[in-house]
Amino acid sequence: MQSQYFQMALFDRVHSASRLITLMDYRIKQLQEELDALKSNGGPEAIAKAEERVSELQEELEKTKRERDEALLRREASEKELHEVRSNLGDAQRALQIRSQLPTGPSRVIDLNFLKHQDAHLDVPRTHSTVV
């Protein structure tokens, strides 16, 4: 359950980062247009200020892209871990189901054919008849 919460938080963060990147990309284009307009009829001080602002926004955009990439990597790792946990849970549930089907008593003999049949489903090493 905690993995699902973590995964949803990462999805939200990646989505927010993507929106921010789109917004900043749009803003950079606007500033580039302003810069072009200033170059055609503005003074050198205005041009320098606009170029500085464009540079700052480009740096911020790169930082946000790196954060997004890191969040995506964490999300992939989280998904892999979740898949492994679900797989292990399924294996444990099948093992419990097999165990519940075994005969009970102080000395029980596990039928070799029963284990061979179950091993095919669980991918566990095969063993010979065992006295428990």
N, C-alpha and C positions, 0 to 999 in steps of 0.2 A: 504494500500500500504506500509505503514511504517512497519507493522508487517511482510510482506513478505520479505522486505529488511533485517529486523532483523533476520528472520528465515534463510535466505540464508547466512548471516554472521555467524550465529551459525553453520550451516552445514559446511561451509568452515573451521571454527575453529576446529570443532570436527574431520573433515577429516585430517587437519594438525596435530592435536594432535595424532591421530591414527598412522599416518605415522611416527611421531617422536618417539612414543612408540615402533613401530616395529624396527626402526633404532637403538634406544638405546638398545633394547633387543638383537639385533644382535651384537652390540658393546660390551655389557656385556659378551656375549658368547665368543667373540674373546679374550677379556681380561682374561676371566677365563682360556681359553686355554693357553694364554701366561703365566699366573700365574702357571699353572700346569707344563709348560715347564721350567719355572724358578726354581720351587721347585725341579725339578729333576736334574738340573745342574746349578742353579744360587746361588748367595750369599744371605744372610739374608737381606741386605739393599734393593736389587732389589725386593725381595719377599714382604717386608713391603710396598714399594712404589706401587707395583702392587695391593696389597690388599687394600691400601688406595684409589687408583683410582677406583677399582671395587666398593668399598663402596660408594664413591661419586656418581658414575653413578647410583647405585641402589637407592640412595636417590633422585636423579634427576628424575629417572623413576617413583618413587612413587608420587612425586610432580606432574609430568605431568599426571599421571593416575587420581589423585584427580581433577586436573583442567578439564580433559576430562569429568569426572563424573559430575562435577558442570555444565559444558556446556551442557551436555545431559539433566540434570534436567531443566535448563533454556529453552532449546529447547522444552521439553515436556510441560512446563508451557506456552510457547509462542504458541505452537500448540493448546493447550486447549483454550487459550484466543482467538485465531483466529477462532476456531470452534464456540465459543460463539458469537463472533461478527458477523460471517456469519449467524448464526441462528437468531440472533436479526434482522439483515438486512432483511432476508427472511420474518420474521414476520411483519416487518414494511412495506415491499413491498406489502404483502398480505392485510394488513390493509388499505393501500392507495388504492389498487385496489378495495376493498369492498366499501370504502368511495366514490370512483369515480362512482360507480354503483348506489348509493343511489339517490333518486329523490331530486331535488333542489326546493327551494322556502322558503318563510318566515316561514311557519309552515308545516313541513313535518312529516309524520308518518312513522316510520320504520316498515316494515312488519315483524311480529314475525316469520313467516315461513322462510323468507329470512335470518334472523339472525340465526335461528336454523340450517339451511343448512350451513351457513358460520362458525358457531361455531364448527361444527364437523371437519372442516379443520384447524381451528386456535387454538383449545384447549383454548378458552377464556370462562369465565363464561357466562352462558346464562342469558339474561334479558328479561323482558316482553316488549310489545310494548311501545315505548317511543315517546313522542311528543317533538320535538326539536324546 
